[in-house]
């Protein structure tokens, strides 16, 4: 019996390991930095690292990344939990190293802030996130390591989308490539201009 092209390919243990490695690294960096801040600084304290350009300013944030939407902590706790579940569900479909790195960054950062919301004061699910990185001349918000990786993962997601790289590692042909395929189709006398199965997508 001929193989079915739609049959899912085998789960890539290597890419799952890469995702997990990135996630664990991001989570460890986030939680370690927060531990150092909470054990060496008083809330509200500011330390100049590079003059007033870059400061450590310890605050407890009840809102989202970059101190947005304060007062809705439980909503962000639920949203973060949903993101974690979604990443775990879709992880088996990853066939792209770039997507594995992107999702690992997002997972690690999300788990970092979710840990704060679940385990820190004032209560479970309502905990305040530890923020301490501050660039007063560049950004009005104070943030943390997890926020950096969450935002960076969104930037990488946008880049992958613009480049046409899919979760399964295939690449959407560019407009130039599609025109070439159309010309090949016309030259071969086909009336259907859809690219052959072997040329419809390219592996990233």
C-alpha positions as CSV (number, residue, x, y, z in Angstrom):
1,X,0.0,0.0,0.0
2,X,1.3,3.4,-0.9
3,X,2.4,5.6,2.0
4,X,0.1,8.4,3.0
5,X,1.7,11.8,2.7
6,X,-0.5,13.1,5.4
7,X,0.7,10.6,7.9
8,X,2.4,12.4,10.9
9,X,6.1,12.0,11.0
10,X,7.8,10.6,14.1
11,X,8.3,12.9,17.1
12,X,11.7,14.5,17.1
13,X,13.3,13.7,20.4
14,X,16.2,16.0,19.5
15,X,14.0,19.0,19.0
16,X,12.0,18.3,22.1
17,X,15.2,18.1,24.0
18,X,16.3,21.4,22.5
19,X,13.0,23.0,23.5
20,X,13.3,21.6,27.1
21,X,17.0,22.7,27.4
22,X,16.1,26.3,26.4
23,X,13.1,26.4,28.6
24,X,15.0,25.1,31.7
25,X,17.8,27.6,31.0
26,X,15.5,30.5,30.8
27,X,13.5,29.4,33.9
28,X,16.7,28.9,35.9
29,X,18.1,32.3,34.9
30,X,14.8,34.0,35.8
31,X,14.3,32.4,39.2
32,X,17.9,32.7,40.2
33,X,18.0,36.4,39.4
34,X,14.7,37.0,41.3
35,X,16.1,35.1,44.3
36,X,19.2,37.2,44.3
37,X,17.2,40.4,44.1
38,X,14.7,39.4,46.9
39,X,17.5,38.3,49.2
40,X,19.9,41.2,48.7
41,X,17.6,44.2,48.0
42,X,14.7,45.8,49.9
43,X,11.5,46.5,48.0
44,X,11.7,49.9,46.3
45,X,15.5,50.0,46.5
46,X,17.5,51.2,43.5
47,X,21.0,50.4,42.6
48,X,22.8,52.2,39.7
49,X,24.6,49.7,37.5
50,X,25.5,52.0,34.6
51,X,24.8,55.4,36.1
52,X,21.1,56.2,35.7
53,X,21.0,54.5,32.3
54,X,20.7,51.0,33.7
55,X,19.4,50.4,37.2
56,X,18.3,47.6,39.4
57,X,15.0,48.7,41.0
58,X,13.1,46.1,43.0
59,X,9.3,46.2,42.7
60,X,6.5,43.6,43.0
61,X,4.3,43.7,40.0
62,X,0.7,42.5,40.2
63,X,0.1,42.9,36.4
64,X,1.5,41.6,33.2
65,X,4.9,42.0,31.5
66,X,6.3,45.5,31.9
67,X,3.9,46.3,34.7
68,X,0.8,46.4,32.4
69,X,-2.7,45.9,33.6
70,X,-2.0,45.8,37.3
71,X,-4.8,44.3,39.3
72,X,-5.7,41.5,36.9
73,X,-3.2,38.9,38.3
74,X,-5.6,36.0,38.3
75,X,-6.4,36.5,34.6
76,X,-2.7,36.4,33.7
77,X,-2.2,33.3,35.8
78,X,-4.9,31.5,33.8
79,X,-3.5,32.8,30.5
80,X,0.0,31.7,31.4
81,X,-1.2,28.3,32.4
82,X,-3.1,28.0,29.0
83,X,0.1,29.0,27.2
84,X,2.1,26.3,28.9
85,X,-0.5,23.6,28.1
86,X,-0.6,24.8,24.5
87,X,3.1,24.6,24.1
88,X,3.2,21.1,25.6
89,X,0.4,20.0,23.2
90,X,2.0,21.4,20.1
91,X,5.6,20.4,21.0
92,X,5.2,16.9,19.4
93,X,4.6,18.6,16.0
94,X,7.8,20.6,16.0
95,X,10.2,19.8,13.1
96,X,12.1,23.1,13.1
97,X,15.0,24.1,15.3
98,X,14.0,27.7,15.2
99,X,10.5,26.9,16.4
100,X,11.9,24.7,19.2
101,X,14.1,27.6,20.4
102,X,11.2,30.1,20.2
103,X,8.8,27.9,22.1
104,X,11.5,27.0,24.6
105,X,12.0,30.8,25.3
106,X,8.3,31.3,25.6
107,X,7.8,28.3,27.9
108,X,10.7,29.2,30.2
109,X,9.7,32.8,30.5
110,X,6.0,32.0,31.0
111,X,6.8,29.4,33.7
112,X,9.1,31.9,35.4
113,X,6.4,34.5,35.9
114,X,3.7,31.9,36.5
115,X,5.8,30.5,39.4
116,X,5.7,34.0,41.0
117,X,2.0,34.3,40.5
118,X,1.3,30.9,42.0
119,X,3.8,30.9,44.9
120,X,4.5,34.4,46.0
121,X,2.5,36.8,48.2
122,X,-0.2,37.7,48.6
123,X,-1.9,34.4,47.7
124,X,-1.9,31.4,45.3
125,X,-2.7,32.6,41.8
126,X,-2.5,36.2,42.8
127,X,1.2,36.4,43.6
128,X,3.1,39.5,42.5
129,X,5.9,39.1,40.0
130,X,9.4,40.2,40.9
131,X,10.6,43.0,38.5
132,X,14.0,44.7,38.8
133,X,15.5,45.6,35.4
134,X,15.1,49.3,34.7
135,X,16.2,51.6,31.9
136,X,14.6,54.9,32.8
137,X,15.8,56.7,29.8
138,X,14.6,54.0,27.4
139,X,11.5,52.4,28.9
140,X,9.0,53.6,31.6
141,X,8.5,50.0,32.8
142,X,10.5,47.8,35.1
143,X,10.8,44.1,34.0
144,X,12.6,40.9,34.6
145,X,14.5,38.1,32.8
146,X,11.3,36.2,32.0
147,X,9.8,39.2,30.3
148,X,12.9,39.6,28.1
149,X,12.6,36.0,26.8
150,X,8.8,36.3,26.4
151,X,9.1,39.4,24.2
152,X,12.1,38.0,22.3
153,X,10.1,34.8,21.6
154,X,7.3,37.0,20.1
155,X,9.9,38.7,17.9
156,X,11.3,35.4,16.7
157,X,7.7,34.2,16.0
158,X,7.1,37.3,13.9
159,X,10.3,36.6,12.0
160,X,9.5,33.0,11.4
161,X,6.1,34.0,10.1
162,X,7.5,36.6,7.8
163,X,10.0,34.0,6.5
164,X,7.3,31.5,5.9
165,X,8.8,28.8,8.3
166,X,6.1,26.5,9.5
167,X,6.0,24.5,12.8
168,X,6.6,21.3,10.9
169,X,9.8,22.7,9.4
170,X,8.5,23.3,5.9
171,X,8.9,26.7,4.3
172,X,6.2,28.5,2.3
173,X,7.7,29.2,-1.2
174,X,8.4,32.9,-1.8
175,X,6.6,34.8,-4.5
176,X,9.6,34.5,-6.8
177,X,9.7,30.7,-6.3
178,X,6.0,30.4,-6.9
179,X,6.4,32.3,-10.2
180,X,9.2,29.9,-11.2
181,X,6.9,26.9,-10.4
182,X,4.1,28.5,-12.4
183,X,6.5,28.8,-15.4
184,X,7.6,25.2,-15.0
185,X,4.0,24.1,-14.9
186,X,3.2,26.1,-18.1
187,X,6.3,24.7,-19.8
188,X,5.3,21.1,-19.0
189,X,1.8,21.7,-20.4
190,X,-0.1,21.3,-17.1
191,X,-3.3,23.2,-16.7
192,X,-3.1,23.0,-12.9
193,X,-0.5,25.6,-11.8
194,X,-0.3,24.2,-8.2
195,X,3.3,23.2,-7.5
196,X,4.2,19.5,-7.5
197,X,4.2,17.9,-4.1
198,X,8.0,17.9,-4.0
199,X,8.2,21.6,-4.6
200,X,5.3,22.9,-2.6
201,X,7.3,23.4,0.5
202,X,10.9,23.5,1.5
203,X,12.4,22.2,4.8
204,X,13.9,24.9,7.0
